[in-house]
Amino acid sequence: MAMELALYFHLEGAMVKMIGPQAPGGKIKRMAENILSKDRVCERMELSPWGREFTTFNSEDLEAVTYENIWNQYYKKIAAFLSSERVFVPRELIRVQKQFLHPEEEIENRSRLVDLFRVTYGLNASGLVEEQLAENPELAEKIGSEILESLKNQVESFEDFDLVVDARGPFQTPHRMGAGYDYALNEAALSELGMIYYGHEFPVEKIEKEYKTVTLVGDGELAAIQLCLLEKWLAHSGHELNIVTHQSSAFEKFLADKNQSIGLKTKVRSIITQYMKDWRIECENIEKEILKWRELDPHEKAKIPRPEFPDPKIKLYEGYTITSVDKLTDRDQLFLTLELPAWKNSDNDRKELITLAQDCALVCTGFEKDDDALKSIKKREVEPGFMELDWAGKSLNPTQGLELVKICIDEIFTFFSKG
C-alpha cells in the first residue's frame, strides 16, 4: 500500500520519500518467496489503475494470478523504480514530530500545517565500518579506538515534510507468547538467546539441522504456514512439534475464516489428521503387543520390557497459556511452563500445569501497531497533514487496502491541488 501511494505521488511530481528499515515488499514479497505460497492463487487481488499502467501488468493474460507473478510482474517493478528514483530511504524510523509546534499550540489565523513535520530516522554505522575495516585493516589505527566505539551508536538524521502518511500496516510488532499477548515470565530476557522466534522470523535451515523438539505458539494464518513449512522436518524420526493455543480448539477460527486460502486450510487439516491417524494406528499396534506381553510367563516378562505407548509427533495443548520461560545453565533447551485455568478444565481431565523442554519456540500469536515513533503526533486527536491507513474494523486484504489508499489520496488533495 505504501508503494502504491509513493508511486502515485511520485508520478504526479511530488517529492516523496518512503522510509522504512527493510526493502519494499512486505507480506506480498514474503508470500512470493515462500515455497508454500508462491504458486498459490491471489484471491480477491485488486491493483491500482496507475500501477497497472506503469507496469503494463494485465492479469487477464494469466490463467491465475499467483503471489509469485503478482510480485515479479507488478510490485517488484514498482519497488525497483522507486529505489532507482531514490524515493525509498532504507532507514529505521525513530520519531515523527512537528518542527516547532508543541501539541497544545496553535498559530494565530493559520493552520498548524504551516509548521513542517520533522521525520527522524536512524543509521547504524557500525556495520558499514566493519565492512571497511575488513577490506582495509590499517584503517583501525588511523581512525582510533574512541571514534570506532562511537560509531557503534545509532546516528540520527532527519528530513522535513509537508505531509506524513503512516502506511506501515497492521503487522508492525509481533505479539509475545504470554497472557494478553505480552511477555511470559522471563521471556523478555531469554528472547535474546536466539531460541525464541517471533512473527515472520522462521529459521527453516537451522531447525532442520539442529532442532528435534519445537513449540509453535498460536493457531492463526502465520502459525498455519509455519506448520506446513515444518512438514518435511516433522517426518524425521525423533522430531516432535507442540502446538500451544489459548483457544479451546486449535485452528478452529482459522479454518472457519472465509478470507483464508482454501489450499492452506486443506493442508493444515491434512497434516494434523494424518499424524493423529498414524499415532492411533501405532497405539493400536502397541496395545496388541501389550496383550501378548501380559500372556507371557513371569520369568519371560522379567527379560522383556513392557511395550510403551508412543508419543504423538504433533501434540495439541488447547486452552493453555504459557506463563513462564526458563533456561537452566547445564541444559541447552528452553523450559516452557503451560497453565490451564480451572474454568477451561471443568472435567478435571487434563493437567493444570505442564512443563515442556524445547529446542526452540516459534511465536505466532499475531501482530499490533507500534506507535512509539508517533507519540508526539498522537498527543493531538487530529494533526492536520498527518494521515494513516487505518485498518480498524477492516478486512486485511489488498482490495480493502487499495480503498484506504484512495481515501488517503482524496484527503491529501484537500490540502493541495494539482499544479
C-alpha positions as CSV (number, residue, x, y, z in Angstrom):
1,M,0.0,0.0,0.0
2,A,2.9,2.3,0.7
3,M,4.4,1.6,-2.7
4,E,1.0,2.4,-4.4
5,L,0.9,5.7,-2.6
6,A,4.5,6.6,-3.3
7,L,4.2,5.7,-7.0
8,Y,1.1,7.8,-7.4
9,F,2.5,10.9,-5.9
10,H,5.9,10.5,-7.4
11,L,4.3,10.2,-10.9
12,E,2.3,13.4,-10.0
13,G,5.6,15.2,-9.5
14,A,5.7,15.4,-5.7
15,M,8.9,14.9,-3.7
16,V,8.1,11.6,-2.0
17,K,10.2,9.6,0.5
18,M,9.4,6.1,1.7
19,I,11.1,5.5,5.0
20,G,11.5,2.0,6.4
21,P,14.1,-0.4,7.7
22,Q,13.5,-3.1,5.1
23,A,13.4,-3.3,1.3
24,P,9.9,-2.6,-0.1
25,G,7.6,-5.6,-0.5
26,G,6.2,-6.5,2.9
27,K,3.9,-9.5,3.1
28,I,3.4,-9.9,-0.7
29,K,7.2,-10.3,-1.1
30,R,7.4,-12.9,1.7
31,M,4.4,-14.9,0.1
32,A,6.1,-14.8,-3.3
33,E,9.3,-16.2,-2.0
34,N,7.7,-18.7,0.3
35,I,7.9,-22.2,-1.3
36,L,4.4,-23.0,0.0
37,S,2.8,-19.8,-1.1
38,K,4.5,-18.6,-4.3
39,D,2.3,-20.7,-6.6
40,R,-0.9,-20.0,-4.7
41,V,-3.6,-18.0,-6.4
42,C,-4.1,-14.5,-5.1
43,E,-7.8,-14.4,-4.3
44,R,-9.6,-11.0,-4.5
45,M,-6.5,-9.3,-5.6
46,E,-7.0,-5.7,-6.7
47,L,-4.3,-3.4,-8.1
48,S,-4.4,0.4,-8.7
49,P,-5.1,1.7,-12.2
50,W,-1.9,3.9,-12.1
51,G,0.2,0.9,-11.0
52,R,-1.2,-1.3,-13.8
53,E,-0.5,1.5,-16.4
54,F,3.1,1.9,-15.1
55,T,3.9,-1.8,-15.0
56,T,1.8,-2.8,-18.1
57,F,0.5,-5.6,-15.9
58,N,-2.6,-7.3,-17.3
59,S,-4.0,-10.1,-15.2
60,E,-6.3,-11.1,-18.0
61,D,-3.2,-12.5,-19.8
62,L,-2.8,-15.1,-17.0
63,E,-5.0,-18.1,-16.2
64,A,-4.5,-17.5,-12.5
65,V,-2.7,-14.6,-10.7
66,T,-0.3,-16.1,-8.1
67,Y,1.8,-14.5,-5.4
68,E,4.9,-15.1,-7.4
69,N,3.8,-13.4,-10.6
70,I,2.0,-10.5,-8.8
71,W,5.4,-9.8,-7.1
72,N,7.6,-10.3,-10.2
73,Q,5.4,-8.6,-12.7
74,Y,3.9,-5.8,-10.6
75,Y,5.2,-4.9,-7.1
76,K,8.9,-5.8,-7.9
77,K,8.9,-3.4,-10.8
78,I,7.4,-0.6,-8.7
79,A,9.9,-1.3,-5.9
80,A,12.9,-1.2,-8.4
81,F,11.6,2.0,-9.9
82,L,11.1,3.7,-6.5
83,S,14.6,2.6,-5.4
84,S,16.2,3.9,-8.6
85,E,14.4,7.2,-8.2
86,R,15.8,7.4,-4.6
87,V,12.2,7.5,-3.2
88,F,13.0,4.7,-0.8
89,V,15.1,5.5,2.3
90,P,16.2,2.3,3.9
91,R,16.4,3.6,7.5
92,E,14.8,2.8,10.8
93,L,12.0,5.3,11.7
94,I,12.8,6.9,15.1
95,R,10.1,9.6,15.5
96,V,7.7,11.9,13.8
97,Q,7.1,15.4,15.3
98,K,6.3,18.9,14.3
99,Q,9.4,21.1,13.6
100,F,8.5,23.7,16.2
101,L,4.9,23.4,17.5
102,H,4.0,21.7,20.8
103,P,0.7,19.7,20.9
104,E,-1.2,22.4,22.7
105,E,-0.1,25.3,20.5
106,E,-2.0,27.0,17.6
107,I,-0.8,29.5,15.1
108,E,-3.0,32.7,15.1
109,N,-5.2,32.8,12.0
110,R,-3.2,30.0,10.4
111,S,-3.3,26.2,10.3
112,R,-0.8,24.1,12.2
113,L,0.0,22.7,8.7
114,V,2.3,25.8,8.3
115,D,4.8,24.1,10.5
116,L,6.5,21.2,8.8
117,F,6.7,17.6,10.1
118,R,10.2,16.5,11.2
119,V,10.8,12.8,10.4
120,T,13.8,11.4,12.2
121,Y,15.4,8.2,11.2
122,G,18.5,6.3,12.3
123,L,21.5,4.7,10.7
124,N,23.7,2.2,12.5
125,A,27.1,2.9,11.1
126,S,28.9,0.0,12.8
127,G,28.1,-2.4,10.0
128,L,29.5,-0.2,7.3
129,V,32.6,0.5,9.3
130,E,33.2,-3.2,9.9
131,E,33.0,-3.9,6.2
132,Q,35.5,-1.1,5.5
133,L,37.9,-2.5,8.2
134,A,37.6,-6.0,6.8
135,E,38.8,-4.6,3.4
136,N,41.4,-2.2,4.9
137,P,42.5,-3.3,8.4
138,E,45.0,-0.4,8.6
139,L,42.1,2.0,8.9
140,A,41.6,0.9,12.6
141,E,44.9,2.6,13.6
142,K,44.2,5.7,11.6
143,I,40.6,6.2,12.9
144,G,41.4,5.3,16.6
145,S,39.5,3.2,19.2
146,E,37.4,6.1,20.6
147,I,36.0,7.0,17.2
148,L,35.4,3.4,16.3
149,E,33.5,2.9,19.6
150,S,31.3,6.0,19.0
151,L,30.3,4.7,15.5
152,K,28.6,1.7,17.2
153,N,25.9,4.1,18.4
154,Q,23.0,4.8,16.1
155,V,23.3,8.1,14.2
156,E,20.2,10.2,13.8
157,S,19.3,12.2,10.7
158,F,16.1,13.9,9.6
159,E,14.0,15.4,6.8
160,D,11.2,17.8,6.9
161,F,7.9,17.2,5.1
162,D,4.6,19.0,4.4
163,L,2.6,15.8,4.9
164,V,3.2,12.4,6.6
165,V,1.3,9.1,5.9
166,D,1.7,6.2,8.3
167,A,1.4,3.3,5.8
168,R,3.3,0.7,7.9
169,G,0.2,-1.5,8.2
170,P,-1.1,-3.7,11.0
171,F,1.9,-6.1,11.1
172,Q,4.4,-3.9,12.7
173,T,5.2,-5.7,16.0
174,P,4.7,-9.4,16.7
175,H,2.8,-10.3,19.9
176,R,4.7,-12.2,22.6
177,M,3.8,-15.7,24.0
178,G,2.3,-14.8,27.4
179,A,-1.2,-13.8,28.5
180,G,-2.6,-10.7,26.8
181,Y,0.0,-11.3,24.1
182,D,2.6,-9.8,26.3
183,Y,5.8,-11.4,27.7
184,A,5.6,-14.5,29.9
185,L,7.8,-14.6,33.0
186,N,11.5,-14.4,31.9
187,E,10.6,-14.3,28.2
188,A,12.0,-10.8,27.6
189,A,15.5,-11.7,28.8
190,L,15.6,-15.2,27.3
191,S,14.4,-13.9,23.9
192,E,17.9,-12.6,23.4
193,L,19.4,-16.1,23.3
194,G,18.2,-16.8,19.8
195,M,15.9,-19.7,20.8
196,I,12.6,-17.8,20.5
197,Y,11.5,-16.5,17.2
198,Y,8.6,-14.1,16.6
199,G,6.3,-13.4,13.7
200,H,7.8,-13.9,10.3
201,E,11.2,-14.9,11.8
202,F,11.5,-18.5,10.7
203,P,14.9,-20.2,10.7
204,V,13.9,-23.2,8.5
205,E,17.5,-24.4,7.8
206,K,18.5,-24.1,11.5
207,I,15.5,-26.0,12.6
208,E,16.1,-28.8,10.0
209,K,19.8,-29.1,11.0
210,E,19.8,-28.6,14.8
211,Y,16.4,-29.0,16.4
212,K,14.3,-32.1,17.4
213,T,11.6,-30.6,19.6
214,V,9.8,-27.4,18.6
215,T,6.9,-25.5,20.1
216,L,4.6,-23.5,17.9
217,V,2.6,-20.9,19.9
218,G,-0.6,-19.7,18.2
219,D,-3.1,-21.0,15.7
220,G,-3.7,-18.3,13.1
221,E,-2.6,-17.9,9.5
222,L,1.1,-17.5,10.2
223,A,1.1,-20.5,12.5
224,A,-0.7,-22.5,9.8
225,I,2.0,-21.5,7.2
226,Q,4.8,-22.4,9.6
227,L,3.2,-25.7,10.4
228,C,3.2,-26.6,6.7
229,L,6.9,-25.5,6.4
230,L,7.7,-27.9,9.3
231,E,6.1,-30.9,7.5
232,K,9.3,-32.1,6.0
233,W,11.2,-31.7,9.3
234,L,8.4,-33.4,11.2
235,A,8.7,-36.6,9.1
236,H,12.1,-37.3,10.6
237,S,12.4,-39.9,13.4
238,G,12.5,-38.3,16.9
239,H,11.2,-34.9,15.8
240,E,8.2,-33.6,17.8
241,L,6.0,-30.5,17.4
242,N,4.0,-29.0,20.2
243,I,1.2,-26.6,19.3
244,V,0.0,-24.3,22.1
245,T,-3.1,-22.1,21.9
246,H,-5.3,-20.5,24.5
247,Q,-8.2,-21.3,22.2
248,S,-10.4,-24.3,23.1
249,S,-9.8,-25.9,19.7
250,A,-6.6,-25.3,17.7
251,F,-7.0,-23.7,14.3
252,E,-10.8,-23.6,14.6
253,K,-11.2,-19.9,13.9
254,F,-8.6,-20.1,11.1
255,L,-10.3,-23.0,9.4
256,A,-13.7,-21.2,9.6
257,D,-12.4,-17.9,8.2
258,K,-13.7,-17.5,4.6
259,N,-10.9,-15.0,3.8
260,Q,-8.2,-17.6,4.3
261,S,-6.7,-19.7,1.4
262,I,-8.7,-22.9,0.9
263,G,-5.4,-24.6,-0.1
264,L,-3.7,-23.6,3.1
265,K,-6.7,-24.7,5.2
266,T,-6.8,-28.1,3.4
267,K,-3.1,-28.6,4.0
268,V,-3.3,-27.9,7.8
269,R,-6.2,-30.3,8.2
270,S,-4.3,-32.9,6.2
271,I,-1.1,-32.7,8.3
272,I,-2.8,-32.8,11.7
273,T,-5.3,-35.5,10.7
274,Q,-2.7,-37.7,9.1
275,Y,-0.3,-37.6,12.1
276,M,-3.2,-38.2,14.6
277,K,-4.3,-41.2,12.4
278,D,-0.8,-42.6,12.3
279,W,-0.4,-42.2,16.1
280,R,-3.7,-44.0,16.7
281,I,-2.6,-46.9,14.5
282,E,0.7,-47.1,16.4
283,C,-1.2,-47.1,19.7
284,E,-3.4,-49.9,18.5
285,N,-0.4,-52.0,17.5
286,I,1.3,-51.4,20.8
287,E,-1.9,-52.3,22.6
288,K,-1.8,-55.7,20.8
289,E,1.9,-56.1,21.9
290,I,1.0,-55.3,25.5
291,L,-1.7,-58.0,25.4
292,K,0.8,-60.5,24.2
293,W,3.3,-59.4,26.8
294,R,0.8,-59.9,29.6
295,E,0.3,-63.5,28.5
296,L,4.0,-64.3,28.9
297,D,5.2,-66.4,31.8
298,P,6.6,-64.3,34.7
299,H,10.2,-65.3,34.0
300,E,9.8,-64.2,30.4
301,K,8.3,-60.9,31.4
302,A,11.3,-60.2,33.5
303,K,13.5,-60.4,30.4
304,I,11.3,-58.4,28.1
305,P,10.3,-54.8,28.9
306,R,6.7,-53.9,28.8
307,P,5.9,-52.2,25.4
308,E,5.2,-48.4,25.8
309,F,2.7,-46.3,24.0
310,P,4.4,-43.8,21.6
311,D,4.1,-40.1,22.0
312,P,2.3,-38.3,19.1
313,K,4.6,-36.3,16.8
314,I,2.1,-33.4,17.0
315,K,0.8,-32.6,20.4
316,L,-2.0,-30.1,20.8
317,Y,-2.2,-28.1,24.0
318,E,-5.6,-26.4,23.7
319,G,-6.8,-23.9,26.3
320,Y,-3.3,-23.5,27.7
321,T,-1.4,-20.2,28.3
322,I,2.4,-20.1,28.5
323,T,3.2,-18.3,31.8
324,S,6.9,-18.8,32.2
325,V,10.1,-19.4,30.2
326,D,13.2,-20.8,31.8
327,K,16.7,-21.8,30.8
328,L,19.0,-24.0,33.0
329,T,22.7,-23.3,32.8
330,D,23.5,-27.0,32.3
331,R,20.8,-27.7,29.7
332,D,20.6,-26.4,26.1
333,Q,16.8,-26.4,26.0
334,L,14.2,-23.9,26.9
335,F,11.6,-24.9,29.5
336,L,8.1,-23.6,28.9
337,T,5.5,-23.6,31.7
338,L,1.9,-24.1,30.4
339,E,-1.0,-23.5,32.7
340,L,-4.7,-24.4,32.3
341,P,-7.2,-22.3,34.3
342,A,-9.9,-24.2,36.1
343,W,-12.8,-22.8,34.0
344,K,-11.2,-24.4,30.9
345,N,-10.9,-27.7,32.7
346,S,-14.3,-28.3,34.1
347,D,-14.0,-32.2,33.9
348,N,-10.5,-32.1,35.5
349,D,-9.4,-34.4,32.7
350,R,-6.2,-32.5,31.9
351,K,-3.1,-31.4,33.9
352,E,-3.3,-27.8,35.1
353,L,0.4,-27.3,34.8
354,I,2.8,-28.7,32.2
355,T,6.5,-28.1,31.6
356,L,7.9,-28.6,28.1
357,A,11.6,-28.9,27.3
358,Q,12.1,-27.5,23.8
359,D,14.9,-26.7,21.4
360,C,13.1,-23.6,20.3
361,A,9.8,-21.7,20.3
362,L,8.0,-20.1,17.3
363,V,5.6,-17.4,18.5
364,C,2.8,-16.8,16.0
365,T,0.2,-15.1,18.2
366,G,-0.5,-12.1,16.0
367,F,0.7,-8.5,15.4
368,E,0.0,-5.0,16.6
369,K,0.8,-1.4,15.7
370,D,3.8,0.3,17.2
371,D,3.1,4.0,17.9
372,D,6.2,4.8,19.8
373,A,7.6,6.8,17.0
374,L,4.3,8.8,16.8
375,K,4.0,9.7,20.5
376,S,4.3,13.4,19.8
377,I,1.8,13.4,16.9
378,K,-0.7,11.2,18.8
379,K,-1.0,13.7,21.6
380,R,-3.4,15.6,19.5
381,E,-6.7,14.0,18.4
382,V,-6.3,15.5,15.0
383,E,-3.0,16.7,13.5
384,P,-3.6,18.4,10.1
385,G,-1.4,16.8,7.5
386,F,-0.8,13.5,9.3
387,M,-2.7,10.6,7.9
388,E,-2.6,6.9,8.4
389,L,-4.0,3.8,6.7
390,D,-6.4,2.9,9.4
391,W,-7.3,-0.9,9.3
392,A,-9.5,-0.8,12.4
393,G,-12.6,-2.9,11.6
394,K,-11.4,-3.5,8.0
395,S,-10.6,-6.9,6.4
396,L,-6.8,-7.4,6.0
397,N,-6.7,-7.9,2.2
398,P,-5.4,-5.9,-0.8
399,T,-8.8,-4.8,-2.0
400,Q,-9.6,-3.1,1.3
401,G,-6.0,-1.7,1.4
402,L,-6.5,-0.1,-2.0
403,E,-9.7,1.6,-0.8
404,L,-7.7,3.0,2.1
405,V,-5.1,4.3,-0.4
406,K,-7.8,6.1,-2.4
407,I,-9.3,7.7,0.7
408,C,-5.8,8.9,1.7
409,I,-5.2,10.4,-1.8
410,D,-8.5,12.2,-1.6
411,E,-7.6,13.6,1.8
412,I,-4.2,14.8,0.6
413,F,-5.8,16.8,-2.2
414,T,-7.9,18.7,0.4
415,F,-4.6,20.3,1.4
416,F,-3.0,20.8,-2.0
417,S,-4.3,20.9,-5.6
418,K,-2.6,19.7,-8.7
419,G,-0.3,22.2,-10.3
